[in-house]
């Protein structure tokens, strides 16, 4: 329950420590899992001191137990081992220190570890951390590669030497960390985050040689898996050998079977690329030559056509056609004119033959009164009437006899 305190009515340190101890005493016995980081077995002492650490969150707590409790598992447990402890929390009031009084210690077996890893794998997989659509492609030629590995380890040497053998100009940003033991998870997570924060790093490789299931446990830690899943930079997992399969392999963007395989995956082989470039150049040259040959054949075929050999032939043929048409049109026009002239002559002859002038030419005359009317009958005239006689060569006046 909350305490009623103030600046004017504070509690003494001893009272606060006593109250904390009372609350902790009411907690009762608990089962705790962790990794033994320190172990002290003093000769002749009836109490064993050890430190139990959570590698995922870098939290430790002191544990004490009677010698007979620890002797039951002394042959199978050492520093770095994972154990499950049944303990009663205790508060040491004079120092204000929390510890656990262990009544039973059980080592975590391989089978149990594998079961827990499988359970964690399913849980993280259900969140989608291992989904294929989250995988980021590796750059074709990274300018700077981040490498997380043990100091002076075979994995570091394999990655560096093989990568530089394939592409001599490749550069590395190396972070040496613990790759097993109680400090491995925290150091590897920190190294991955540092490299991911560098914009010039194009890909991150986490490498370690082979080892037992216990040795590779840090690379199946949930904290590390989530840190890799949150990376913006592609991550390559190169842990152990082909049969080894930590959870890091599942969340990484690319899984390499060995550190050497990782080097082959992250950089291309300069010799192979030169051969590929040469092959592409040869292919391009063959293609261009093929195009030129085809165009030359097409041009030769076009030039061999009559119209190209004698380009004026078409004009001459068309000119001949125009001349023939012009001659034909002149003949037709001349024929039409001749026929029209003949028809006109015949028509003129008929007109002339039928005209009054032609009748007059034959000796006939036309009698007209002064008003111009034509006399057609003797009864139409009177004696002594003057008439006008019109003949072929002119006209004259006549008088009707009595």
C-alpha angles and dihedrals in degrees: 000000000000117000124230103234136146141171089271094045108035126165121246116249091245092055092049090049090048092051092048089051090052092052092048092049089058091056093079128201119330137186112239130186124204148122123276109238102166129027125185121185108170114198111256094008117127093210128067119209123206140159120233115204135190103220093197097059102021094239123143135187131189118246129194128187139167116268093245089057092054096039089065090068101021094110095057102033129072138146111311094028122128115235141174113225131194104209145158115231112238132191118211100208100194092060100025090236129151120214140158124242105212120213096173135019124194124185115230106241127216092252092053091046091053091049091052092047091051090050090050091046092055092046094051092041090055088056089057097245091132097044116134093227089064093060115110120214119244118247115254094235115010114207095204126021123200113217125194113190145124119291113270089351128157088241091058092048093048094051096044098043097043094045093049091045089056096041114011095194095059116121129209136205103202126200113189113206141158108278097193137022134046097316098045100091096049094045096046092047091049092048093049092050092048093051093044089054091058108090093202093060108097100183137009123218121197106196136180135155124244125290146147124299090261092051092053095046094101089064091057093051115128093226092056092045092053092045091054091045089055094052118116089200120077111258126210118201114211103168122154122318135315097287093048112096115175119175089256087073090060098049096040118097091234129020117210119196093220138001088260090054089050090057090052092050100047100049131033122238109259092213093051091047091050090051090048091050091048091048090050091048091050090047091049090048091051090048093050092046090049090051092048092048091049092048091047091052090048091049092048090049090049092048091049092061114105093240090059096041092050105020091173092056092084091049091048091049091049091046090052090050090049091049091048091049090047091051091046092049091049091050092047091047091047091049091049091048092048091049091047090048091050091048090047091051091050091047091047090050091051091046092049091046091052097040121107089237090063089052090051090050088061090060102271123135133203120222117211134179119233089265089059098252115142120241109230102166136035089233089064093068134064132214116279090013113146116230134180116238116205117200134171095273098040140295142285141182123263132182124218111242119235 
